[in-house]
Amino acid sequence: TLYACEPYHPYAYPAKYDKPLAHKITGIVAVGQSLFVGTTGRPYLVSGSDSASLSEELISSNVPCASASSMVAIRNSVFYASKNGLALYENGSVNVLTESLIDRKAWKAYNPATMRAGEFDGMYMAFYTKADSTKGCLVFDYQNKTLAELDQAADAVFSNEAGVYILNGTTVYDLMPDT
């Protein structure tokens, strides 16, 4: 169930605003004036001007979200890790971007449920931890449709227009310093 609060009262969640969904919610990200809701099944787009007028649209593509931390809104699109590969929601549908770049067995080895992601300059950066504890980062450049792998690990990720910041243990690093 998606719970919406009373407008301007983030502590009040009346049952009349509840939106039951067919699958368990795995993550939510704002995209434009809507919410993209990743689930264990098909995703939803939820829109409305206030909590009383929310409407949910089931997206026809069956591309479940594997990790809430992997969800990143870039412009009016949403990138996220699915069980089948890197997924992209745009223009009302979801496509798996890495189908021709990584086979499903190799993608599964990256352990998409562990992915934590950020964005910089139009590139989606997903940090992963494999089952054997190997850590790294997949960088997908949407404009050039290329995928690169880095040996950079991260326990947490934060990104904004100034850069990408990662946490390793107790140390924060700036991955895109000015110098």
C-alpha positions as CSV (number, residue, x, y, z in Angstrom):
1,T,0.0,0.0,0.0
2,L,1.2,3.5,-0.9
3,Y,0.4,5.9,2.0
4,A,-0.2,9.6,1.3
5,C,-0.2,12.2,4.0
6,E,-2.6,15.1,4.6
7,P,-1.3,18.0,2.5
8,Y,1.2,20.1,4.6
9,H,0.8,17.7,7.5
10,P,3.5,15.0,7.1
11,Y,2.5,13.3,10.3
12,A,-1.1,12.5,9.3
13,Y,-1.9,9.6,7.0
14,P,-5.7,9.2,6.7
15,A,-6.8,5.8,5.3
16,K,-8.9,7.6,2.7
17,Y,-5.6,8.4,0.8
18,D,-4.2,4.8,0.8
19,K,-3.4,3.3,-2.6
20,P,-3.3,-0.5,-2.4
21,L,-1.0,-1.8,-5.1
22,A,-0.8,-5.4,-6.5
23,H,2.9,-5.9,-5.5
24,K,5.1,-5.0,-2.6
25,I,6.8,-1.6,-3.0
26,T,10.6,-1.7,-3.2
27,G,11.3,2.0,-3.8
28,I,9.8,5.3,-4.7
29,V,11.4,8.3,-6.6
30,A,10.0,11.6,-7.7
31,V,10.0,12.1,-11.5
32,G,8.6,15.4,-12.8
33,Q,5.3,16.0,-11.0
34,S,4.7,12.3,-10.3
35,L,6.1,9.4,-8.3
36,F,7.6,6.3,-9.9
37,V,6.9,3.4,-7.6
38,G,9.1,0.3,-8.1
39,T,7.6,-3.0,-6.9
40,T,8.4,-6.7,-6.8
41,G,6.3,-6.9,-10.0
42,R,5.2,-4.2,-12.5
43,P,6.0,-0.6,-11.5
44,Y,3.5,2.2,-11.1
45,L,3.3,5.9,-11.9
46,V,1.4,7.9,-9.3
47,S,0.2,11.4,-10.1
48,G,-2.1,14.0,-8.6
49,S,-2.2,17.6,-7.4
50,D,-2.8,16.6,-3.8
51,S,-3.3,13.4,-1.7
52,A,-7.0,13.3,-2.3
53,S,-6.6,13.2,-6.1
54,L,-3.8,10.7,-6.5
55,S,-4.2,8.2,-9.3
56,E,-2.0,5.2,-10.0
57,E,-1.1,3.9,-13.4
58,L,0.2,0.4,-13.8
59,I,3.1,0.4,-16.3
60,S,2.7,-2.4,-18.8
61,S,6.4,-3.5,-18.6
62,N,7.0,-6.3,-16.1
63,V,10.4,-5.1,-14.8
64,P,10.6,-5.4,-11.0
65,C,12.8,-3.1,-9.0
66,A,15.6,-5.0,-7.1
67,S,16.9,-2.2,-5.0
68,A,15.4,1.1,-3.7
69,S,18.9,2.5,-3.4
70,S,19.5,1.9,-7.1
71,M,16.6,4.3,-8.2
72,V,17.8,7.6,-9.7
73,A,15.7,10.2,-11.5
74,I,17.6,11.8,-14.3
75,R,15.7,14.5,-16.1
76,N,12.2,13.0,-16.6
77,S,13.4,9.4,-16.5
78,V,14.1,6.8,-13.8
79,F,17.0,4.4,-13.9
80,Y,17.0,1.4,-11.5
81,A,18.4,-2.1,-11.0
82,S,16.1,-4.9,-11.9
83,K,16.6,-8.6,-11.7
84,N,17.0,-8.6,-15.5
85,G,19.4,-5.7,-15.9
86,L,19.6,-1.9,-15.7
87,A,16.1,-0.6,-16.3
88,L,15.0,2.8,-17.6
89,Y,11.5,4.3,-17.3
90,E,10.8,7.0,-19.8
91,N,7.8,8.1,-21.9
92,G,5.4,5.7,-20.1
93,S,7.3,2.4,-20.4
94,V,10.3,0.6,-19.0
95,N,13.1,-1.0,-21.0
96,V,16.1,-3.0,-19.9
97,L,19.1,-1.1,-21.2
98,T,21.8,-3.7,-20.6
99,E,20.1,-6.6,-22.5
100,S,22.6,-6.4,-25.3
101,L,25.6,-5.5,-23.0
102,I,25.4,-8.0,-20.2
103,D,23.7,-11.4,-20.2
104,R,21.2,-12.2,-17.4
105,K,23.6,-14.6,-15.6
106,A,26.4,-12.0,-15.6
107,W,24.0,-9.3,-14.4
108,K,22.7,-11.6,-11.6
109,A,26.4,-12.0,-10.4
110,Y,26.5,-8.2,-9.7
111,N,23.8,-8.8,-7.1
112,P,21.4,-6.1,-8.1
113,A,19.7,-6.1,-4.7
114,T,22.8,-4.5,-3.2
115,M,23.1,-1.7,-5.8
116,R,23.4,1.9,-4.5
117,A,23.4,4.5,-7.3
118,G,24.0,8.1,-8.1
119,E,24.2,10.3,-11.2
120,F,26.7,12.6,-12.6
121,D,26.7,14.4,-15.9
122,G,24.0,12.1,-17.3
123,M,25.9,8.9,-16.3
124,Y,24.2,6.4,-14.0
125,M,26.7,5.0,-11.4
126,A,25.7,1.8,-9.6
127,F,27.9,0.5,-6.8
128,Y,27.5,-3.2,-6.1
129,T,28.6,-6.0,-3.7
130,K,28.8,-9.5,-5.3
131,A,28.1,-12.6,-3.4
132,D,31.8,-13.3,-3.0
133,S,32.1,-9.8,-1.4
134,T,33.8,-8.3,-4.4
135,K,32.8,-4.6,-4.7
136,G,32.8,-2.3,-7.7
137,C,30.8,0.2,-9.8
138,L,29.0,0.0,-13.1
139,V,28.8,3.2,-15.0
140,F,26.2,3.5,-17.8
141,D,26.5,6.5,-20.2
142,Y,23.0,6.8,-21.6
143,Q,23.9,9.3,-24.3
144,N,26.5,6.9,-25.8
145,K,24.9,3.7,-24.7
146,T,28.1,2.4,-23.1
147,L,28.8,0.5,-19.9
148,A,32.0,0.6,-18.0
149,E,33.1,-1.2,-14.8
150,L,35.2,0.4,-12.1
151,D,36.9,-1.2,-9.1
152,Q,35.6,1.6,-6.9
153,A,33.6,0.4,-3.9
154,A,31.0,2.4,-1.8
155,D,28.9,1.7,1.2
156,A,26.6,4.7,0.4
157,V,26.2,7.2,-2.4
158,F,25.0,10.8,-2.7
159,S,25.0,12.8,-5.9
160,N,23.9,16.3,-6.9
161,E,24.9,18.8,-9.6
162,A,28.3,19.4,-7.8
163,G,29.4,15.8,-7.9
164,V,29.2,12.3,-6.6
165,Y,30.1,11.5,-3.0
166,I,30.6,8.0,-1.6
167,L,31.1,6.6,1.8
168,N,33.6,3.9,2.4
169,G,33.7,2.8,6.0
170,T,33.8,6.1,7.9
171,T,35.4,8.2,5.1
172,V,33.5,10.3,2.6
173,Y,35.1,10.7,-0.8
174,D,34.4,13.2,-3.7
175,L,34.6,11.2,-6.9
176,M,34.4,14.3,-9.1
177,P,36.8,16.8,-7.5
178,D,37.4,20.1,-9.2
179,T,41.2,19.5,-9.3
